Amino acid sequence: MQILLVEDNMDLAELIIEYLQAEAIDCDIAYNGSMALNLLESNSYQVIVSDVMMPKMDGFSFLDKLRGGGSHTPCMLLTARDKLQDKLTGFEKGADDYLVKPFELAELTARIKVLAHRTLPSADKINIAGLEIDLTAQQACRAGQQLILSAAEWRLLELLVKHSPSIVAKVDIENYVWGSEAPSGDALKMLIYRLRKIVDLPNLSPLITTVRGRGVMIAAPQEQS
């Protein structure tokens, strides 16, 4: 699991990161909202954990920018402000959870895991490391370049992004793309090859990975280990 921690207190940030790593949760760090938005332009996270009181851009302003940009990534706010109105403000701006300082690291970890396992069936726009997919319009672009996809290529991309960063078994791909009419031979191999050529543009980090014996995944580079 990969999360983004937005926290200006370096000592607390280091403590949280160390604890999360022991729980097999990888964590990128930003020290204010502006830095977090920059990281989100090129990285994909399952959960965002953000402090409220920060320099340059506070947590509420960061949430405004995040949700205003169409991101549905689950976000938890951390703050010492425990008044009801502060909590309501956070939820109104799009927070999914709210944890008051001081808190137990075990509780923080448990809440992160709950948020990470939430599904968002209503989310029609997904961003994976700069690959933007509009599921409703059936359109995709990367680095500002519109991707031209056949019907089969779109169905493969759609399936992979819906399950990102998990690996999708080849038999599940065949059933989703072709149903009971799945072709024999190397049709799937060629389809994956064509999609990779379209999505993984020159000079950009590859997002599509074939995992031998398991299947195919699409994910940000740091999630492909």
TAURQUI-V692982 format. One record per backbone hydrogen bond with DSSP energy under -1.0 kcal/mol. NH is the residue of the N-H (numbers start at 1). CO is the residue of the C=O. E is the energy in kcal/mol with one decimal. If there is no record, write none. Layout:
# TAURQUI-V692982
nh=NH co=CO e=E
nh=NH co=CO e=E
This chain:
# TAURQUI-V692982
nh=3 co=26 e=-2.4
nh=4 co=47 e=-2.1
nh=5 co=28 e=-3.1
nh=6 co=49 e=-3.3
nh=7 co=30 e=-2.2
nh=10 co=8 e=-1.0
nh=13 co=9 e=-2.7
nh=14 co=10 e=-2.5
nh=15 co=11 e=-1.9
nh=16 co=12 e=-2.6
nh=17 co=13 e=-2.7
nh=18 co=14 e=-2.3
nh=19 co=15 e=-1.9
nh=20 co=16 e=-2.8
nh=21 co=17 e=-2.4
nh=22 co=18 e=-1.3
nh=24 co=21 e=-1.7
nh=25 co=20 e=-2.3
nh=26 co=1 e=-2.7
nh=28 co=3 e=-2.4
nh=30 co=5 e=-2.6
nh=33 co=57 e=-1.8
nh=36 co=32 e=-1.9
nh=37 co=33 e=-2.3
nh=38 co=34 e=-1.7
nh=39 co=35 e=-1.9
nh=40 co=36 e=-2.1
nh=42 co=39 e=-1.1
nh=46 co=2 e=-2.7
nh=48 co=74 e=-2.5
nh=49 co=4 e=-3.0
nh=50 co=76 e=-3.2
nh=51 co=6 e=-3.3
nh=52 co=78 e=-1.3
nh=57 co=55 e=-3.0
nh=59 co=52 e=-3.1
nh=62 co=58 e=-2.4
nh=63 co=59 e=-2.2
nh=64 co=60 e=-2.1
nh=65 co=61 e=-2.2
nh=66 co=62 e=-2.7
nh=67 co=63 e=-2.9
nh=68 co=64 e=-2.2
nh=69 co=65 e=-1.5
nh=70 co=67 e=-1.6
nh=71 co=66 e=-1.9
nh=76 co=48 e=-2.9
nh=77 co=97 e=-2.2
nh=78 co=50 e=-3.0
nh=79 co=99 e=-1.7
nh=87 co=83 e=-1.8
nh=88 co=84 e=-2.8
nh=89 co=85 e=-2.3
nh=90 co=86 e=-2.0
nh=91 co=87 e=-2.3
nh=92 co=88 e=-2.6
nh=93 co=89 e=-1.6
nh=94 co=91 e=-1.2
nh=95 co=90 e=-2.4
nh=96 co=75 e=-3.2
nh=97 co=75 e=-1.2
nh=99 co=77 e=-3.0
nh=101 co=79 e=-2.6
nh=108 co=104 e=-2.1
nh=109 co=105 e=-2.5
nh=110 co=106 e=-2.2
nh=111 co=107 e=-2.4
nh=112 co=108 e=-2.3
nh=113 co=109 e=-2.2
nh=114 co=110 e=-1.8
nh=115 co=111 e=-2.3
nh=116 co=112 e=-2.4
nh=117 co=113 e=-1.2
nh=118 co=115 e=-1.2
nh=123 co=120 e=-1.5
nh=126 co=133 e=-2.6
nh=128 co=131 e=-2.6
nh=131 co=128 e=-1.9
nh=132 co=141 e=-2.9
nh=133 co=126 e=-3.0
nh=134 co=139 e=-3.1
nh=135 co=124 e=-3.1
nh=138 co=134 e=-1.2
nh=139 co=134 e=-1.8
nh=141 co=132 e=-2.2
nh=142 co=145 e=-2.2
nh=145 co=142 e=-1.9
nh=147 co=140 e=-3.0
nh=154 co=150 e=-2.5
nh=155 co=151 e=-2.1
nh=156 co=152 e=-2.1
nh=157 co=153 e=-2.4
nh=158 co=154 e=-3.1
nh=159 co=155 e=-2.2
nh=160 co=156 e=-2.3
nh=161 co=157 e=-2.6
nh=162 co=158 e=-1.9
nh=163 co=159 e=-1.1
nh=166 co=163 e=-2.9
nh=168 co=216 e=-3.4
nh=173 co=169 e=-1.8
nh=174 co=170 e=-2.5
nh=175 co=171 e=-2.0
nh=176 co=172 e=-2.0
nh=177 co=173 e=-2.9
nh=178 co=174 e=-2.5
nh=181 co=178 e=-1.7
nh=190 co=186 e=-2.5
nh=191 co=187 e=-2.1
nh=192 co=188 e=-2.7
nh=193 co=189 e=-2.0
nh=194 co=190 e=-2.5
nh=195 co=191 e=-2.4
nh=196 co=192 e=-2.4
nh=197 co=193 e=-2.0
nh=198 co=194 e=-1.5
nh=199 co=195 e=-2.9
nh=200 co=196 e=-2.3
nh=201 co=199 e=-2.0
nh=204 co=201 e=-1.6
nh=209 co=217 e=-2.7
nh=211 co=215 e=-3.0
nh=214 co=211 e=-2.5
nh=215 co=211 e=-2.2
nh=216 co=168 e=-2.5
nh=217 co=209 e=-2.4
nh=219 co=207 e=-2.0
nh=223 co=220 e=-2.2
nh=224 co=221 e=-1.4
